[in-house]
Each structure stands twice: as structure tokens, then as C-alpha cells.
């Protein structure tokens, strides 16, 4: 349950200070993203968890990419060859397998795209949010004007 006082911390806006438990990459991204979101989006303090997820997914994405750069997209598979005493004397090449980090990389990109879209961090989602705001502002008649229109005899 959220404390009532938490709702009003920082005037209901996101904190520019990243939570202490985030990693280094996540914290750096937090500082960049929150400034952008405050200026260009309707994101509030209540959306902190979404911003946290976005930042942590970014860190996972970067770590997976670094691992793939270091070890490649595929990894060679070798089977040990033993002599009659069980001592490994050679290894036999069996083929290649996909580096498991490619799955983590791919999943994190999908998550970044989805969460980023919800936060308005992609060009398409920003334009959709702007269009929605424009439509709402043209439809924003006062409630009394809507009532008069609804109940008018004409």
C-alpha cells in the first residue's frame, strides 16, 4: 500500500535521483530519461516502476550485448576425447550453438520497446500521445456545456 505522503513527494513528479539499488548503467539512464519525461510526457511519480523497468532492461541489454561482442553470436561445441584411462587427450569439434545471451539480448530489446512505448520514448508513441492530447483538448468542453448540449430541445 502506498503511503498518502508518497503521492505528494516531489510534487508528484519523478525523482531525478535514481533509486540506490539500480546498477551503474541503470542509474545513468535514469538521470537522462527522467529529465526527458518531465519535459515531454505526462509521466508522474506513479510511473516510477515503469521507469525502473525501462532502466534495468537497458542495463540487461547492454550487458548481453557486451557478452555477445566478446564471445560472438555462436559458440563452438567440443566433445572431449579420452584415452583408455579416462584422461582427456583431445577434443572433437561438434558444431556450433547459439550463444544464450542472444536470447537475453532479444528479450530485453522487446521489453525496452514495449516499456518505452508506454512511456512515450519512441517517435511513434510520442506522436500518438500528442494526437490523443489534441483530440482530448478539442473534446474538452466543460461539463456544463456538455449537459446543456445533451438536454437541449433543439
Legacy VTK file of the C-alpha trace (Angstrom):
# vtk DataFile Version 3.0
C-alpha trace
ASCII
DATASET POLYDATA
POINTS 154 float
0.000 0.000 0.000
1.341 3.435 -0.920
1.621 5.945 1.872
-0.527 9.010 1.342
2.511 11.247 1.787
4.389 9.417 -1.033
1.854 10.679 -3.531
2.913 14.260 -2.942
6.691 13.781 -2.697
8.450 15.915 -5.307
5.060 17.420 -6.269
4.018 14.068 -7.724
6.883 14.162 -10.246
9.590 11.586 -10.826
12.720 11.981 -8.751
15.819 12.952 -10.708
17.853 10.821 -8.308
17.887 7.160 -9.261
16.978 4.588 -6.600
20.078 3.311 -4.771
19.509 -0.306 -5.766
19.826 0.350 -9.505
23.082 -0.576 -11.215
25.500 1.955 -12.670
24.115 1.868 -16.228
20.533 1.945 -14.982
21.254 4.932 -12.752
22.891 6.887 -15.553
19.971 6.202 -17.872
17.511 7.143 -15.099
19.011 10.634 -14.904
18.707 11.101 -18.669
15.230 9.618 -19.057
13.558 11.403 -16.144
14.616 14.819 -17.443
13.207 13.970 -20.877
9.984 12.530 -19.454
9.360 15.530 -17.220
9.707 17.894 -20.185
7.945 15.859 -22.875
5.479 13.466 -21.305
2.687 13.118 -18.817
4.670 10.676 -16.690
4.235 11.124 -12.934
5.662 9.676 -9.738
3.167 6.829 -10.001
5.055 5.660 -13.113
8.322 5.159 -11.212
8.109 1.374 -11.595
7.836 1.656 -15.371
10.890 3.901 -15.491
12.761 1.445 -13.238
11.853 -1.441 -15.541
12.972 0.536 -18.564
16.317 1.395 -16.993
17.017 -2.127 -15.738
16.096 -3.632 -19.107
18.559 -1.228 -20.689
21.301 -2.436 -18.354
20.492 -6.080 -19.165
20.532 -5.220 -22.880
23.959 -3.588 -22.591
25.470 -6.451 -20.562
24.129 -9.023 -23.009
25.489 -7.028 -25.951
28.934 -6.753 -24.324
28.950 -10.524 -23.766
27.946 -11.156 -27.387
30.668 -8.789 -28.636
33.242 -10.654 -26.547
32.085 -14.216 -27.258
30.228 -13.988 -30.571
26.684 -14.873 -31.578
27.535 -18.569 -31.787
29.816 -20.752 -29.711
31.785 -23.772 -30.776
30.861 -27.087 -29.158
33.644 -29.560 -28.397
33.385 -33.099 -27.055
36.333 -34.346 -25.024
38.220 -37.379 -26.405
39.575 -39.692 -23.685
42.132 -42.473 -23.722
41.517 -45.884 -22.135
42.464 -44.464 -18.691
39.928 -41.643 -18.920
42.479 -38.904 -19.485
41.344 -36.239 -21.921
43.764 -36.329 -24.838
41.936 -34.189 -27.362
38.648 -32.549 -28.102
36.401 -33.205 -31.060
34.556 -30.330 -32.756
30.801 -30.994 -32.750
29.483 -27.821 -34.374
28.086 -24.514 -33.186
25.309 -23.432 -30.903
23.663 -20.075 -30.435
25.083 -18.004 -27.608
22.367 -17.980 -24.886
22.974 -14.244 -24.390
21.382 -13.611 -27.784
18.031 -14.669 -26.281
18.503 -12.327 -23.323
19.528 -9.546 -25.711
16.477 -10.115 -27.904
14.079 -10.252 -24.942
15.476 -7.063 -23.447
15.069 -5.226 -26.761
11.419 -6.309 -26.918
10.875 -5.169 -23.317
12.627 -1.837 -23.948
10.437 -1.236 -26.979
7.225 -2.063 -25.129
8.002 -0.113 -21.956
9.490 2.775 -23.928
6.313 2.978 -25.958
4.213 3.151 -22.801
6.414 5.978 -21.522
6.328 7.866 -24.837
10.015 7.275 -25.599
9.634 6.352 -29.266
8.772 8.759 -32.081
5.615 6.807 -32.908
4.333 6.688 -29.327
5.098 10.398 -28.823
3.117 11.300 -31.933
0.236 9.073 -30.793
0.258 10.727 -27.356
0.302 14.193 -28.950
-2.604 13.247 -31.228
-4.536 11.878 -28.253
-3.891 15.092 -26.302
-5.026 17.165 -29.298
-8.250 15.163 -29.665
-8.922 15.408 -25.930
-8.385 19.162 -25.936
-10.872 19.655 -28.798
-13.345 17.400 -26.994
-12.759 19.146 -23.671
-15.971 21.056 -23.334
-16.942 21.998 -19.860
-19.293 19.583 -18.189
-21.984 22.255 -18.016
-21.687 22.855 -21.777
-21.965 19.102 -22.359
-25.025 18.931 -20.119
-26.702 21.847 -21.956
-25.966 20.222 -25.283
-27.329 16.876 -24.123
-30.520 18.270 -22.647
-31.225 20.965 -25.222
-34.533 20.778 -27.077
-33.078 21.795 -30.395
LINES 1 155
154 0 1 2 3 4 5 6 7 8 9 10 11 12 13 14 15 16 17 18 19 20 21 22 23 24 25 26 27 28 29 30 31 32 33 34 35 36 37 38 39 40 41 42 43 44 45 46 47 48 49 50 51 52 53 54 55 56 57 58 59 60 61 62 63 64 65 66 67 68 69 70 71 72 73 74 75 76 77 78 79 80 81 82 83 84 85 86 87 88 89 90 91 92 93 94 95 96 97 98 99 100 101 102 103 104 105 106 107 108 109 110 111 112 113 114 115 116 117 118 119 120 121 122 123 124 125 126 127 128 129 130 131 132 133 134 135 136 137 138 139 140 141 142 143 144 145 146 147 148 149 150 151 152 153
